[in-house]
Amino acid sequence: MDNILLKKLLKNEFYTSNKSRLKPDLFENEARDLYCTLSDAHDKYDTDITPAELGILYDNAFPVATEAYKSGVKSIINQVASADDVSDSVATDVVTGLWQRSAGTTIANLGLEVSEGKLDAFSVLSDLLDSYRNGFTPDIKYEFTNSNTEELLQTASDASRWKFNLKPLHEKVYGIGPAEFASVFATPNVGKTAMMVTLCFAPDGFADQGARVLYVVNEEKSEKTLLRAQMSRAGMSLAEIELDPARAYKKWQEIDDSVFMLDIHEYTLDQLKDVVEHVKPDIIVIDQGDKLNIKGQFGASHERLRELYRSLREFSKKANAALITMSQASNEARGKTRLSPFEMEGSKIGKSAELDLIIGIGALESDGEPDMTRYLTVGKNKLNGWHGTVTCFLQAEISRYVV
């Protein structure tokens, strides 16, 4: 069978149409070396290869092969030249079957490694299965960008975005849409979580607009965050909820079916992908994104964050969901009203380079009565280009931003 396939592979058109399924492991011994020689020749010359040319190219590629081995290869080339012809469709089916069996063996071996506790093999297996998800054969189909102007305008239009329910912010930056990646950052205790539960769950927030919201937490317990979300939605303080929990729960039930909150302490990005595939959200919030685990060896923390945010950006595009991650500001941002992306903790410029929208929450420090004015500075904006600062107020007792 190797000889028949090698004869078909002398034709550049057949090789090109089956290239995605071909690899050396499908052939044995001398036939494998001849396949490698053919593959290199097609990629270099982009034309049909004759048996005589195959022999010459093999000698050039393997100059130190023994005479006995070369004699065996020449014999196979002669057999290839005299092999029976089969149709392209039959030969393609044979290549497909060989590829499927080879893929099955690879998957089985990775599964065995996972069972032996080699957890890195799970990520490799997951990526491999993703590449086969749309069919067992790796047919390559390219979806080039649609040039229809009206459809292109829709991707840039605010109509495709979920609006921010804080009017001063909404008037400058309407909202966020599918596959767009944003970050909200601030120093500790300024109100990052209150900001996000306001945008997601307070009246006219993302959930009220019909979005499916996946809110994942890897800092405080998710029960605490969910209670703050219910406070923000109902406009009730913790003391008021304790007196009338049914009232708060009734308000929450209006959006409960669209909200998915989960603890993800020690989760990897691969594990989060599984959650997203299950929920299929429109909005993903990660509190805090910097704490996600990511595989790889990194010489410094900023290198890890750069790769993490690059991966998160691709993750957002693949999920076709808006992604908002929260992170800390550096100590230099303490007491400032206007924060720049350069004051994101540990970022240098790696994190900000991957983001479409960056909002820093600034606040004045006070030794007396706390100043609840919050300054939302848009330091990067690839959505509509506006940069600047708007003000609002944190109503901490109900965990809600107001204007």
PyMOL commands that set and color helices and strands:
alter all, ss='L'
color gray80, all
select helices_A, chain A and resi 2-9+12-21+24-26+29-45+51-61+67-82+88-115+120-131+149-156+158-160+167-172+192-201+222-234+238-243+245-253+256-258+269-279+289-291+301-319+331-333+341-343+350-354+396-398
alter helices_A, ss='H'
color red, helices_A
select strands_A, chain A and resi 162-163+175-176+181-186+213-217+259-263+283-287+322-328+357-362+373-381+388-395+400-402
alter strands_A, ss='S'
color yellow, strands_A
deselect
rebuild
show_as cartoon
